[in-house]
Amino acid sequence: MKLYINKIDNLEFDGVDTSDYPDFCDAFICNCDYDGREATDEELDYINDNFLGDFYDEIYQSCI
């Protein structure tokens, strides 16, 4: 499977623990859109495994 980060939108995070700042090691993307549609479970797994670190700022913003 090959997904592109620029097609990911409308991210929703779960597992965000503010006491874990700045690592947020338990945070993950629980829902998002990919290429204009809701991502499948398989796509979410791929996105979390390959792109989660790229969304660190969004994880941080979800805390404030």
Phi and psi restraints in degrees (range 20) as a CNS / XPLOR table:
assign (resid 1 and name C) (resid 2 and name N)
       (resid 2 and name CA) (resid 2 and name C) 1.0 -131.6 20.0 2
assign (resid 2 and name N) (resid 2 and name CA)
       (resid 2 and name C) (resid 3 and name N) 1.0 116.7 20.0 2
assign (resid 2 and name C) (resid 3 and name N)
       (resid 3 and name CA) (resid 3 and name C) 1.0 -116.9 20.0 2
assign (resid 3 and name N) (resid 3 and name CA)
       (resid 3 and name C) (resid 4 and name N) 1.0 156.8 20.0 2
assign (resid 3 and name C) (resid 4 and name N)
       (resid 4 and name CA) (resid 4 and name C) 1.0 -116.7 20.0 2
assign (resid 4 and name N) (resid 4 and name CA)
       (resid 4 and name C) (resid 5 and name N) 1.0 129.7 20.0 2
assign (resid 4 and name C) (resid 5 and name N)
       (resid 5 and name CA) (resid 5 and name C) 1.0 -59.4 20.0 2
assign (resid 5 and name N) (resid 5 and name CA)
       (resid 5 and name C) (resid 6 and name N) 1.0 -32.3 20.0 2
assign (resid 5 and name C) (resid 6 and name N)
       (resid 6 and name CA) (resid 6 and name C) 1.0 -72.5 20.0 2
assign (resid 6 and name N) (resid 6 and name CA)
       (resid 6 and name C) (resid 7 and name N) 1.0 -5.4 20.0 2
assign (resid 6 and name C) (resid 7 and name N)
       (resid 7 and name CA) (resid 7 and name C) 1.0 -101.8 20.0 2
assign (resid 7 and name N) (resid 7 and name CA)
       (resid 7 and name C) (resid 8 and name N) 1.0 3.8 20.0 2
assign (resid 7 and name C) (resid 8 and name N)
       (resid 8 and name CA) (resid 8 and name C) 1.0 -94.5 20.0 2
assign (resid 8 and name N) (resid 8 and name CA)
       (resid 8 and name C) (resid 9 and name N) 1.0 132.1 20.0 2
assign (resid 8 and name C) (resid 9 and name N)
       (resid 9 and name CA) (resid 9 and name C) 1.0 -149.7 20.0 2
assign (resid 9 and name N) (resid 9 and name CA)
       (resid 9 and name C) (resid 10 and name N) 1.0 166.1 20.0 2
assign (resid 9 and name C) (resid 10 and name N)
       (resid 10 and name CA) (resid 10 and name C) 1.0 54.3 20.0 2
assign (resid 10 and name N) (resid 10 and name CA)
       (resid 10 and name C) (resid 11 and name N) 1.0 54.6 20.0 2
assign (resid 10 and name C) (resid 11 and name N)
       (resid 11 and name CA) (resid 11 and name C) 1.0 -72.9 20.0 2
assign (resid 11 and name N) (resid 11 and name CA)
       (resid 11 and name C) (resid 12 and name N) 1.0 140.6 20.0 2
assign (resid 11 and name C) (resid 12 and name N)
       (resid 12 and name CA) (resid 12 and name C) 1.0 -126.6 20.0 2
assign (resid 12 and name N) (resid 12 and name CA)
       (resid 12 and name C) (resid 13 and name N) 1.0 132.1 20.0 2
assign (resid 12 and name C) (resid 13 and name N)
       (resid 13 and name CA) (resid 13 and name C) 1.0 -110.0 20.0 2
assign (resid 13 and name N) (resid 13 and name CA)
       (resid 13 and name C) (resid 14 and name N) 1.0 153.9 20.0 2
assign (resid 13 and name C) (resid 14 and name N)
       (resid 14 and name CA) (resid 14 and name C) 1.0 -140.2 20.0 2
assign (resid 14 and name N) (resid 14 and name CA)
       (resid 14 and name C) (resid 15 and name N) 1.0 164.5 20.0 2
assign (resid 14 and name C) (resid 15 and name N)
       (resid 15 and name CA) (resid 15 and name C) 1.0 75.4 20.0 2
assign (resid 15 and name N) (resid 15 and name CA)
       (resid 15 and name C) (resid 16 and name N) 1.0 14.9 20.0 2
assign (resid 15 and name C) (resid 16 and name N)
       (resid 16 and name CA) (resid 16 and name C) 1.0 -81.4 20.0 2
assign (resid 16 and name N) (resid 16 and name CA)
       (resid 16 and name C) (resid 17 and name N) 1.0 120.2 20.0 2
assign (resid 16 and name C) (resid 17 and name N)
       (resid 17 and name CA) (resid 17 and name C) 1.0 -119.2 20.0 2
assign (resid 17 and name N) (resid 17 and name CA)
       (resid 17 and name C) (resid 18 and name N) 1.0 111.0 20.0 2
assign (resid 17 and name C) (resid 18 and name N)
       (resid 18 and name CA) (resid 18 and name C) 1.0 -63.1 20.0 2
assign (resid 18 and name N) (resid 18 and name CA)
       (resid 18 and name C) (resid 19 and name N) 1.0 -24.4 20.0 2
assign (resid 18 and name C) (resid 19 and name N)
       (resid 19 and name CA) (resid 19 and name C) 1.0 -72.6 20.0 2
assign (resid 19 and name N) (resid 19 and name CA)
       (resid 19 and name C) (resid 20 and name N) 1.0 -10.6 20.0 2
assign (resid 19 and name C) (resid 20 and name N)
       (resid 20 and name CA) (resid 20 and name C) 1.0 -92.9 20.0 2
assign (resid 20 and name N) (resid 20 and name CA)
       (resid 20 and name C) (resid 21 and name N) 1.0 3.4 20.0 2
assign (resid 20 and name C) (resid 21 and name N)
       (resid 21 and name CA) (resid 21 and name C) 1.0 -59.0 20.0 2
assign (resid 21 and name N) (resid 21 and name CA)
       (resid 21 and name C) (resid 22 and name N) 1.0 137.8 20.0 2
assign (resid 21 and name C) (resid 22 and name N)
       (resid 22 and name CA) (resid 22 and name C) 1.0 -98.0 20.0 2
assign (resid 22 and name N) (resid 22 and name CA)
       (resid 22 and name C) (resid 23 and name N) 1.0 7.5 20.0 2
assign (resid 22 and name C) (resid 23 and name N)
       (resid 23 and name CA) (resid 23 and name C) 1.0 -79.0 20.0 2
assign (resid 23 and name N) (resid 23 and name CA)
       (resid 23 and name C) (resid 24 and name N) 1.0 -42.0 20.0 2
assign (resid 23 and name C) (resid 24 and name N)
       (resid 24 and name CA) (resid 24 and name C) 1.0 48.5 20.0 2
assign (resid 24 and name N) (resid 24 and name CA)
       (resid 24 and name C) (resid 25 and name N) 1.0 46.6 20.0 2
assign (resid 24 and name C) (resid 25 and name N)
       (resid 25 and name CA) (resid 25 and name C) 1.0 -68.0 20.0 2
assign (resid 25 and name N) (resid 25 and name CA)
       (resid 25 and name C) (resid 26 and name N) 1.0 -18.2 20.0 2
assign (resid 25 and name C) (resid 26 and name N)
       (resid 26 and name CA) (resid 26 and name C) 1.0 -96.9 20.0 2
assign (resid 26 and name N) (resid 26 and name CA)
       (resid 26 and name C) (resid 27 and name N) 1.0 -4.0 20.0 2
assign (resid 26 and name C) (resid 27 and name N)
       (resid 27 and name CA) (resid 27 and name C) 1.0 -71.1 20.0 2
assign (resid 27 and name N) (resid 27 and name CA)
       (resid 27 and name C) (resid 28 and name N) 1.0 146.4 20.0 2
assign (resid 27 and name C) (resid 28 and name N)
       (resid 28 and name CA) (resid 28 and name C) 1.0 -152.8 20.0 2
assign (resid 28 and name N) (resid 28 and name CA)
       (resid 28 and name C) (resid 29 and name N) 1.0 161.3 20.0 2
assign (resid 28 and name C) (resid 29 and name N)
       (resid 29 and name CA) (resid 29 and name C) 1.0 -85.1 20.0 2
assign (resid 29 and name N) (resid 29 and name CA)
       (resid 29 and name C) (resid 30 and name N) 1.0 117.2 20.0 2
assign (resid 29 and name C) (resid 30 and name N)
       (resid 30 and name CA) (resid 30 and name C) 1.0 -96.1 20.0 2
assign (resid 30 and name N) (resid 30 and name CA)
       (resid 30 and name C) (resid 31 and name N) 1.0 -17.7 20.0 2
assign (resid 30 and name C) (resid 31 and name N)
       (resid 31 and name CA) (resid 31 and name C) 1.0 -160.7 20.0 2
assign (resid 31 and name N) (resid 31 and name CA)
       (resid 31 and name C) (resid 32 and name N) 1.0 147.1 20.0 2
assign (resid 31 and name C) (resid 32 and name N)
       (resid 32 and name CA) (resid 32 and name C) 1.0 -167.5 20.0 2
assign (resid 32 and name N) (resid 32 and name CA)
       (resid 32 and name C) (resid 33 and name N) 1.0 169.1 20.0 2
assign (resid 32 and name C) (resid 33 and name N)
       (resid 33 and name CA) (resid 33 and name C) 1.0 -101.1 20.0 2
assign (resid 33 and name N) (resid 33 and name CA)
       (resid 33 and name C) (resid 34 and name N) 1.0 143.5 20.0 2
assign (resid 33 and name C) (resid 34 and name N)
       (resid 34 and name CA) (resid 34 and name C) 1.0 -128.4 20.0 2
assign (resid 34 and name N) (resid 34 and name CA)
       (resid 34 and name C) (resid 35 and name N) 1.0 120.3 20.0 2
assign (resid 34 and name C) (resid 35 and name N)
       (resid 35 and name CA) (resid 35 and name C) 1.0 55.3 20.0 2
assign (resid 35 and name N) (resid 35 and name CA)
       (resid 35 and name C) (resid 36 and name N) 1.0 40.9 20.0 2
assign (resid 35 and name C) (resid 36 and name N)
       (resid 36 and name CA) (resid 36 and name C) 1.0 84.8 20.0 2
assign (resid 36 and name N) (resid 36 and name CA)
       (resid 36 and name C) (resid 37 and name N) 1.0 5.7 20.0 2
assign (resid 36 and name C) (resid 37 and name N)
       (resid 37 and name CA) (resid 37 and name C) 1.0 -137.6 20.0 2
assign (resid 37 and name N) (resid 37 and name CA)
       (resid 37 and name C) (resid 38 and name N) 1.0 164.4 20.0 2
assign (resid 37 and name C) (resid 38 and name N)
       (resid 38 and name CA) (resid 38 and name C) 1.0 -66.8 20.0 2
assign (resid 38 and name N) (resid 38 and name CA)
       (resid 38 and name C) (resid 39 and name N) 1.0 132.0 20.0 2
assign (resid 38 and name C) (resid 39 and name N)
       (resid 39 and name CA) (resid 39 and name C) 1.0 -68.1 20.0 2
assign (resid 39 and name N) (resid 39 and name CA)
       (resid 39 and name C) (resid 40 and name N) 1.0 144.4 20.0 2
assign (resid 39 and name C) (resid 40 and name N)
       (resid 40 and name CA) (resid 40 and name C) 1.0 -77.0 20.0 2
assign (resid 40 and name N) (resid 40 and name CA)
       (resid 40 and name C) (resid 41 and name N) 1.0 167.5 20.0 2
assign (resid 40 and name C) (resid 41 and name N)
       (resid 41 and name CA) (resid 41 and name C) 1.0 -59.5 20.0 2
assign (resid 41 and name N) (resid 41 and name CA)
       (resid 41 and name C) (resid 42 and name N) 1.0 -40.7 20.0 2
assign (resid 41 and name C) (resid 42 and name N)
       (resid 42 and name CA) (resid 42 and name C) 1.0 -63.3 20.0 2
assign (resid 42 and name N) (resid 42 and name CA)
       (resid 42 and name C) (resid 43 and name N) 1.0 -42.0 20.0 2
assign (resid 42 and name C) (resid 43 and name N)
       (resid 43 and name CA) (resid 43 and name C) 1.0 -66.0 20.0 2
assign (resid 43 and name N) (resid 43 and name CA)
       (resid 43 and name C) (resid 44 and name N) 1.0 -40.0 20.0 2
assign (resid 43 and name C) (resid 44 and name N)
       (resid 44 and name CA) (resid 44 and name C) 1.0 -61.2 20.0 2
assign (resid 44 and name N) (resid 44 and name CA)
       (resid 44 and name C) (resid 45 and name N) 1.0 -41.6 20.0 2
assign (resid 44 and name C) (resid 45 and name N)
       (resid 45 and name CA) (resid 45 and name C) 1.0 -59.9 20.0 2
assign (resid 45 and name N) (resid 45 and name CA)
       (resid 45 and name C) (resid 46 and name N) 1.0 -46.1 20.0 2
assign (resid 45 and name C) (resid 46 and name N)
       (resid 46 and name CA) (resid 46 and name C) 1.0 -62.5 20.0 2
assign (resid 46 and name N) (resid 46 and name CA)
       (resid 46 and name C) (resid 47 and name N) 1.0 -45.3 20.0 2
assign (resid 46 and name C) (resid 47 and name N)
       (resid 47 and name CA) (resid 47 and name C) 1.0 -62.6 20.0 2
assign (resid 47 and name N) (resid 47 and name CA)
       (resid 47 and name C) (resid 48 and name N) 1.0 -45.1 20.0 2
assign (resid 47 and name C) (resid 48 and name N)
       (resid 48 and name CA) (resid 48 and name C) 1.0 -63.7 20.0 2
assign (resid 48 and name N) (resid 48 and name CA)
       (resid 48 and name C) (resid 49 and name N) 1.0 -39.5 20.0 2
assign (resid 48 and name C) (resid 49 and name N)
       (resid 49 and name CA) (resid 49 and name C) 1.0 -71.7 20.0 2
assign (resid 49 and name N) (resid 49 and name CA)
       (resid 49 and name C) (resid 50 and name N) 1.0 -31.5 20.0 2
assign (resid 49 and name C) (resid 50 and name N)
       (resid 50 and name CA) (resid 50 and name C) 1.0 -112.0 20.0 2
assign (resid 50 and name N) (resid 50 and name CA)
       (resid 50 and name C) (resid 51 and name N) 1.0 -24.0 20.0 2
assign (resid 50 and name C) (resid 51 and name N)
       (resid 51 and name CA) (resid 51 and name C) 1.0 -125.4 20.0 2
assign (resid 51 and name N) (resid 51 and name CA)
       (resid 51 and name C) (resid 52 and name N) 1.0 -2.7 20.0 2
assign (resid 51 and name C) (resid 52 and name N)
       (resid 52 and name CA) (resid 52 and name C) 1.0 -54.8 20.0 2
assign (resid 52 and name N) (resid 52 and name CA)
       (resid 52 and name C) (resid 53 and name N) 1.0 -43.2 20.0 2
assign (resid 52 and name C) (resid 53 and name N)
       (resid 53 and name CA) (resid 53 and name C) 1.0 -60.3 20.0 2
assign (resid 53 and name N) (resid 53 and name CA)
       (resid 53 and name C) (resid 54 and name N) 1.0 -28.1 20.0 2
assign (resid 53 and name C) (resid 54 and name N)
       (resid 54 and name CA) (resid 54 and name C) 1.0 -71.2 20.0 2
assign (resid 54 and name N) (resid 54 and name CA)
       (resid 54 and name C) (resid 55 and name N) 1.0 -15.2 20.0 2
assign (resid 54 and name C) (resid 55 and name N)
       (resid 55 and name CA) (resid 55 and name C) 1.0 -107.2 20.0 2
assign (resid 55 and name N) (resid 55 and name CA)
       (resid 55 and name C) (resid 56 and name N) 1.0 22.3 20.0 2
assign (resid 55 and name C) (resid 56 and name N)
       (resid 56 and name CA) (resid 56 and name C) 1.0 -56.1 20.0 2
assign (resid 56 and name N) (resid 56 and name CA)
       (resid 56 and name C) (resid 57 and name N) 1.0 -43.8 20.0 2
assign (resid 56 and name C) (resid 57 and name N)
       (resid 57 and name CA) (resid 57 and name C) 1.0 -61.1 20.0 2
assign (resid 57 and name N) (resid 57 and name CA)
       (resid 57 and name C) (resid 58 and name N) 1.0 -38.2 20.0 2
assign (resid 57 and name C) (resid 58 and name N)
       (resid 58 and name CA) (resid 58 and name C) 1.0 -67.9 20.0 2
assign (resid 58 and name N) (resid 58 and name CA)
       (resid 58 and name C) (resid 59 and name N) 1.0 -36.8 20.0 2
assign (resid 58 and name C) (resid 59 and name N)
       (resid 59 and name CA) (resid 59 and name C) 1.0 -62.9 20.0 2
assign (resid 59 and name N) (resid 59 and name CA)
       (resid 59 and name C) (resid 60 and name N) 1.0 -47.2 20.0 2
assign (resid 59 and name C) (resid 60 and name N)
       (resid 60 and name CA) (resid 60 and name C) 1.0 -59.2 20.0 2
assign (resid 60 and name N) (resid 60 and name CA)
       (resid 60 and name C) (resid 61 and name N) 1.0 -45.4 20.0 2
assign (resid 60 and name C) (resid 61 and name N)
       (resid 61 and name CA) (resid 61 and name C) 1.0 -63.9 20.0 2
assign (resid 61 and name N) (resid 61 and name CA)
       (resid 61 and name C) (resid 62 and name N) 1.0 -28.7 20.0 2
assign (resid 61 and name C) (resid 62 and name N)
       (resid 62 and name CA) (resid 62 and name C) 1.0 -70.3 20.0 2
assign (resid 62 and name N) (resid 62 and name CA)
       (resid 62 and name C) (resid 63 and name N) 1.0 -14.7 20.0 2
assign (resid 62 and name C) (resid 63 and name N)
       (resid 63 and name CA) (resid 63 and name C) 1.0 -86.7 20.0 2
assign (resid 63 and name N) (resid 63 and name CA)
       (resid 63 and name C) (resid 64 and name N) 1.0 -23.6 20.0 2
